[in-house]
């Protein structure tokens, strides 16, 4: 396995700890000579759209990271440029297998992603890992990044790891994640792993952008302790009981049998696919190959029955509606008349002088 030197990307938060050690690997020699501009120059000036697009297509890691940074930017001035880049990259995207991986903190997600990622790279794949961390926007802390994660994987030339930006609401973060998938695919990554913490809304959103959703579980922890709601199991294509090693092996097998029985009663999320229940030891690597075989079986089966494409089309439509909703909402709250009226209307509601229904009607009428 060829290793390359990686360095901290320019978007690394100032207070980032060791967990942020990763991601940007020096561009391969011989690619666009424009990419060898000095780092400070790259920092201060956004490269031209053509340069970024070419860089992404050539998998120049510096320009790939720069493009994602631009897409993640909340500055209105960057939106147009980002959209142009995405438009140009779109024809090159769509060819990867998109996999969502969820589970409560400590379940072994990062250990599993590292093991799966290394296995896939050995098999000749190019793997992108994107993380969606819902805590970052709320607490400014991070559930996913409290330790050194995926150290070996991050050093692989055929791997690219990108944490979600630590700002914005969940919609914002996932909007960027979805677009980042497009960019990574255009750069030639054929497996995109999207990691999320199985404790809230984020996995529902991640589900809407992946082909396969895998839930990492621990045996004997109790459903409550795992924060596992039936809803999360219902959106999963597979449950993998991790840590099937040592003294824990027995417990894992019992849990697997229990859940294998229980999932029969659930309506599977993906048409024609019955939720699978597997065991693995991410630490020793046992069961990792089986996970990949299962995912291959899923893609083969769903491509044959056309549900793979149907689901992607459905996701695209859903995504369009989401973006329309988002844009309309922004326009509404930024409308000068609405902005002016809303202060007084809020006051009236709080004083009990106005009902929410009339208040909403009144504000909406200012907007239309
Ligand atoms: P995450 O928070 O879900 O990403 O979990 P981590 O991957 O960081 O794992 C949490 C802890 O469980 C770490 O101490 C890992 O070494 C350990 N762990 C992960 N996978 C396994 C496994 O398969 N077997 C055992 N025994 N420990 C594991």
Boltz pocket constraint, residues with backbone or C-beta under 6 A from the ligand:
constraints:
  - pocket:
      binder: B
      contacts: [[A, 103], [A, 104], [A, 105], [A, 106], [A, 107], [A, 108], [A, 109], [A, 110], [A, 111], [A, 112], [A, 143], [A, 144], [A, 242], [A, 243], [A, 244], [A, 245], [A, 280], [A, 281], [A, 282], [A, 283], [A, 284]]
      max_distance: 6.0
